[in-house]
Amino acid sequence: MIKVMSKIQIIGPKGLLDEVIQVLHNTGIVHIESVPSRISLEESYVTRMPVEKEKAVLRERLDRIFERLKGIYLLLPPQAEAASGYRPGLGEVFVVADITSDEFLREIAELEKEIKGLHAEKAELSDELSSIARYERILKGIAPLVAKLKGANNFETIGITIDRAKEDIIPLLEDEISRITEGRYQFFVKDIDRDIIGVVITYPRQYDEKIKTLISTEAISEIKLPQRYAAMTLFDALRDMVSRREEVPHRVRDIDNSLKRFSEEWHKRLETLMGLVRDTIDELKALTYCAHTRFAFVITGWIPKDKYYALEKAIKDRFSDRVMVHEIAIREDEIDLIPVYIKNPGILRPFEVFLNVLPPPKYTSIDPTPYIALFFPTFFGLILGDAGYGIIIFAVSLYLKRRFKGREFVSNLASVFIISSLFAVVFGILFGEFFGDLGERLGLIHPLLFDRIKALQVFLILAVGIGVGHIALGLMLAIVNYAHRGKTRMAMAKASTLLLILAMVAILTVLAGYLPRGLITPGTIVALAAFVALILLEGVLGPLEALKTVGNILSYARIMAIGTASVVLASVANKLGGLAGSMFFGILIAGLIHTINLFLGILGPTIHSLRLHYVEFFSKFYETGGRKYEPFKKTGK
Amino acid sequence: MEKGLVALAAAIAIAIPALATAWAQSRIGSAGAGAVAEKPELSGIVIILVAIPETMVILGFVIAYLILF
């Protein structure tokens, strides 16, 4: 539900401002409002608080320190809670003065240098490894040739690679080298792989320049060695590469161990320090949101109404009567600016995850979480409707919830699926489905409500009926909300739409023979009256909107359509498994198709249930455009 | 003959909206993939946007069902 908020003002002597900010930071419940610029025009004795120069300098310094700490933190391997060697002892409580001290900054600079140095070395080594891997294949190919030429001191040896597609140039190249060296050369050709041919040429040193020019003008790629090996001969380079290939991984492991040790010592400590710096920056920032008179400061903000006394007590306990907190009236034009704080009881809270993808609702709108908590699992269960799949999803969700306990998003999603899978199990029992028709084939369960494959019409009517109920609920929520806010005209328009829809449903039900024919006249009269009321209240667009609502209701047919597709695929899995001939292949084939269906059975019902909420249901009453409640609270650990 | 025409009508009723849905989803999907690459926080909204044109094929399915039964 959307919590009722109070607008508060805190007034006190200027000398206490820093302390008050700290108290507000510790209580962590006030959403501090920035002073609007117009305040200085309206009330000349209250102006926006100027930032003291030394505080601005401190904030800038802290910003830089934070970035630096974050840079080091990100370079350290993450540390599991239990594995960390760092335990903040009683003697180690940081204050801002410690962090900004020259001694601390020197320590940090040294740490940064060491860690960055290790990372740079590691990056260099990994580059070297990958270049060794690249050259090794080529060098190994020509190694036997180079080995033959070892000891020929007055001779130069070069290696080149030639694409197999250009193989024809090899004899031409040899002719040319023969001409240049007057026949004093050796020319070796070796296949390196499918695409590359390696060529090693040995010739007297005096012809080096001419041969290098020939190779460069003919656009043949000479084997260029990495910087480290550039000065070596091909043979020495190869020998060195082989030994480096052994050494480098050892050195990388050493570096990793060093980083791990640094992490054990510093990871948690850096987290604490970053928290402290961030909190101090926040406090300095909050100062700029305040207003002041000659002697007093004024802080304006929002808090949940039920927290007002806690705040009042915290201020009174610390400052007695020197600082005053009071609630002020909310003006009509401020209603849309009230921060929105959504808080639901424990079981509903995981479903708030679905609101995160939407902009927050307006303060005067409705929190749809309780409705999602009821209808999402219902739709999911109705679409999936299989006890076997439900049990698997339940087990996987339970595992994920335990495994990712600390990660709120995954944990919430797992909770949603735990509840939804239970609905799938219940509907599975009602529809007599356990891995499709396997339960029935084995005589385990039978349809209690109806068989989804046979009773298509019943299922369709049920789905559209649920649509009527869900949309009617959305319209009713809108009516109550508009009436509550005094927007009678809007409330009446929504009521007319609801009446028109219900009357049309009644007429269709009569025509289908489910209701007595006597109801057709009153139904038509109500429909006509609602239609006229809609035109009067909303113009031509009113009936069009109602027509769109009819489309919304029919859209609920997807519950039946996707549900039927799922059960048919499950039955196909069992049938194909049965046709396999052997039990092993039967189980394998059926298991494979069931796995695919299970995956689709999670994805499809989730997306379609959400869509029915976001598009069909929310469009009736949910108004976006709210501002999220962001209390001024400590983020540091 | 009449039975065949009824079946054909039902097939057309679902096939054309299915093609229309596929076309709309391809456009929304490619635009959505671009948007998600720029702003990953939009992925939830993009999934919903991709699912929106499916109403067409669902309505086509309802019509096909009404034709057949």
Interface residues (C-beta under 8 A of the other chain):
Chain A: N356 V357 L358 L456 Q457 L460 G551 L554 S555 A557 R558 A561 I607 H608 L610 R611 Y614 V615
Chain B: S43 G44 I45 I47 I48 A51 I52 E54 T55 I58 L59 F61 V62 Y65 F69
